[in-house]
Amino acid sequence: MGYRVEYEEERACRGTKKSRRGWLVMAGMWFLLFLLLVTLFWPAGADVLRECLLPGDAAVTAAALEDLARDVRGGTGLGEALKTFCQAILAGAELDFS
């Protein structure tokens, strides 16, 4: 009497999508915590971060970010909204590369 043993095929990278997503979420949370702590306890560092995250004229960048959010909420494609955002930043810096 013969018999045969069959094994289920095992995935080599089990759960990699979930672990990558979890890693990105965790990294984002740590970054937000870092920004909060720097803002609360290190005013000079907060100024440096503000300059890095809002380059050029802060008012122009903030307005461009608001426009970006409005465009995405309004249904504009992300690529087109980012293009408009970058053009607004460059126009505010008087570096028009259209």
C-alpha positions as CSV (number, residue, x, y, z in Angstrom):
1,M,0.0,0.0,0.0
2,G,1.5,3.3,-1.1
3,Y,1.0,6.7,0.5
4,R,1.9,10.2,-0.4
5,V,2.7,13.2,1.9
6,E,1.6,16.6,0.7
7,Y,2.8,19.8,2.3
8,E,1.2,23.2,2.0
9,E,3.3,25.6,0.1
10,E,4.7,28.2,2.5
11,R,5.1,31.8,1.5
12,A,8.6,33.1,1.9
13,C,7.6,36.6,2.9
14,R,4.6,36.1,5.0
15,G,2.9,39.3,6.0
16,T,5.4,41.7,4.5
17,K,2.8,44.2,3.4
18,K,1.3,44.5,6.8
19,S,4.7,44.9,8.5
20,R,5.7,47.6,6.1
21,R,2.6,49.5,6.6
22,G,2.9,49.2,10.3
23,W,6.5,50.3,10.2
24,L,5.6,53.4,8.2
25,V,2.8,54.3,10.6
26,M,5.1,53.9,13.6
27,A,7.8,56.0,11.9
28,G,5.2,58.7,11.2
29,M,4.1,58.7,14.8
30,W,7.6,58.9,16.1
31,F,8.3,61.8,13.7
32,L,5.2,63.7,14.9
33,L,6.3,63.1,18.6
34,F,9.7,64.4,17.7
35,L,8.3,67.6,16.2
36,L,6.0,68.1,19.2
37,L,8.9,67.7,21.7
38,V,11.2,70.0,19.8
39,T,8.5,72.6,19.5
40,L,7.7,72.4,23.2
41,F,11.2,72.2,24.7
42,W,13.7,73.6,22.2
43,P,12.6,76.9,20.6
44,A,15.8,77.3,18.5
45,G,15.4,73.8,17.1
46,A,11.7,74.6,16.4
47,D,12.8,77.6,14.2
48,V,15.3,75.4,12.3
49,L,12.6,72.7,11.7
50,R,10.1,75.4,10.6
51,E,12.6,76.7,8.1
52,C,13.2,73.2,6.8
53,L,9.5,72.2,6.6
54,L,8.2,75.5,5.4
55,P,11.0,76.8,3.0
56,G,11.1,80.3,1.8
57,D,8.3,82.7,2.8
58,A,6.3,80.8,5.4
59,A,3.0,82.6,4.4
60,V,3.4,81.5,0.8
61,T,4.2,77.9,1.7
62,A,1.3,77.8,4.2
63,A,-1.1,79.2,1.6
64,A,0.2,76.7,-1.0
65,L,-0.4,73.8,1.5
66,E,-3.9,75.0,2.1
67,D,-4.5,75.1,-1.7
68,L,-3.0,71.6,-2.0
69,A,-5.4,70.2,0.6
70,R,-8.4,72.0,-1.0
71,D,-7.4,70.6,-4.4
72,V,-7.1,67.0,-3.2
73,R,-10.3,67.2,-1.3
74,G,-12.0,68.6,-4.4
75,G,-11.0,65.6,-6.4
76,T,-8.0,66.9,-8.3
77,G,-5.4,64.2,-8.9
78,L,-2.5,64.1,-6.5
79,G,0.0,64.6,-9.3
80,E,-1.7,67.7,-10.6
81,A,-2.2,69.1,-7.1
82,L,1.5,68.6,-6.2
83,K,2.5,70.3,-9.5
84,T,0.3,73.3,-8.6
85,F,1.8,73.3,-5.1
86,C,5.4,73.3,-6.4
87,Q,4.6,76.0,-8.9
88,A,3.1,78.2,-6.1
89,I,6.2,77.7,-4.0
90,L,8.5,78.6,-6.9
91,A,6.4,81.6,-7.8
92,G,6.6,82.8,-4.2
93,A,10.3,82.4,-4.3
94,E,10.4,84.3,-7.6
95,L,11.9,81.2,-9.4
96,D,9.4,80.5,-12.1
97,F,10.4,77.2,-13.9
98,S,7.1,76.7,-15.7
